[in-house]
Amino acid sequence: MPCTTILAGKKATADGSTMIARNEDYGHAFNPKRFIVVTPDQQPKNYQSVTSKCQVDLPDNPLRYTALPEIPTNEKKMGIWGEGGINAANVAMSATETSTTNPRVLGIDPMNKAGIGEEDFVTIVLPYIHSAKEGVELLGRYLEKYGTYESNGVIFSDKDEIWYMETIGGHHWAAKRVPDDAYVVAPNWFSITDFDFQAADTMASADLEDMIKDHHLNIDGGTSYNFRHIFGSHNDSDYDYNIPRQWYIQKLFNPSDVEEPDNPDLPFAKKPEHLLTVEDFKYALSSRYQHTPYDPYSDRGSVAEQHAFRPIGFQRNQEVHIMQIRNDVPEDIAAICWLAFGPNAFNGIAPFYTNVTDTPAQYRDTQAKFNISNMYWLTHAITTIADDHPKRYNAMLEDLKQNTIAYGRHVLMTTDQAAAKLTGKKVQDCLQAANEKTAQGAYNYAMKCLGDMVETGSLQIRLNY
């Protein structure tokens, strides 16, 4: 199962923004992705899932939104898979964090093969919501009406709130608001722990509490509910595939805590020991257990230790997005999608304003086969060279990461200042020009990294005399 999610409330971040982020991973190395804007006239009116053939009646008043869908050739075969975006109301959505459940739940509420799933969620929900909470409510109604064929976690955010929502069986769901001063790490298993049905920071399908009681699902007993225990999996594979990722990111953000990588009761939300930044998110979502014996590129551990746990940043990363809604700038420039394509250990992340009508060609026009002009394929070229000799190329990769994010931050700073003097369409034009500048800068840094690697590696090849 793919993906890793990190969320941080507005009092847990250095600049007071809400941030939701997710690695989109895939079943094998290549699944080319693109970054687009969907305008209201492009939004489908009569929607049908490719996977399940489920037909969903959509409202007739969609908002403009960004998305990270399949390329057109794959979309015809697989569906849209919008994955993440921000709409014109500055509401962000990321879908999905593939989750787990247990046979007790599935025996009560089996999956519905004719329902909706990750392929559909962003397309049928994001264009129609004006707050994070509205997103939970709308998707909840769809789940109850159409059902779902898989277990998933879904994230919604606006400038004030972040909600993490998890599907339960075929037709049930629950959601919990992330505390403003906390962060959440979700690694492919059921993540919500303590749940109070009467609290203002929770929502759930109407009959969920009755289902727990009627079917004796509360294995802890008593009147409190730990949803990870009640609905989640308890498989051996969780201990090498899921739990270590949550452990490692919590170790990064709370270094004074002493936990073990096989603790299945790590908390849903934690207060970080320092205010979090985009750089913290990117490092965590690119990580491979650095500074521990479990790093595949390190000499610190045994061969068994180096391959004990599923890394966070690895070959099957297709893209990483960090959706940031800022609170220290005007609304029309507040929403930023930080984006990188390909394996995260080898790429740099760049910021893009989402109040635009188009996206840069390097990120929009991804081809099905290798094309060096696409950021997706350029990252894979860098990855292919770097993986053979990670220590040889480490300094070049660190330069790529630092220079890309620093350049993007500078474009944001200067554009924020320029846009503050503009109104109407001039603001949007300004932001679109800034995105083009950011994309070109990110592409140039990636090409420089590739060139430096080729020049350095060419001097080391064995076919020499």
QUINORLIN-V519611 format. One line per field, one symbol per residue. ss: DSSP state (@ for helix, = for strand, . for the rest). burial: 1 if it has 16 or more other C-alpha atoms within 10 Angstrom, else 0. A space follows every 50 residues. Layout:
# QUINORLIN-V519611
ss->???
burial->???
This chain:
# QUINORLIN-V519611
ss->...=====....=....========.......=..===.@@@...===.. ....===.......===..=.@@@@@@@.....====....=======.. ..@@@@@@.......=.@@@@@@@@@@@...@@@@@@@@@@@@@@@.=.. .======....=======...======.....====.......==..... .===...@@@@@@@..........==@@@@@......@@@@.@@@@@@@@ @@@...............==.....=.@@@@@@@@............... ..@@@@..........=========.....@@@.=======..@@@...= ===.......@@@@..........@@@@@@@@@@@@@@@@@@@@@@@@@@ @@@@@@@@@@@@@@@@@@@.....@@@@@@@@@@@@@@@@@@@@@@@@@@ @@@@@@@@.......
burial->01111111111110011111111111000111111111100010101111 11010101000111111111110100001111111111111111111111 11011000111111111111111111111111111110110111011111 11111111111111111111111111111111111111111110100000 01111001000100001100000011111111110001111111111111 11100000001001011111110011110011111111100011111100 00000111111111111111111111100001111111111111111111 11111111111111111100011111111111100100000010011101 10111011001100110010000000111111111111101110111011 001000000000000
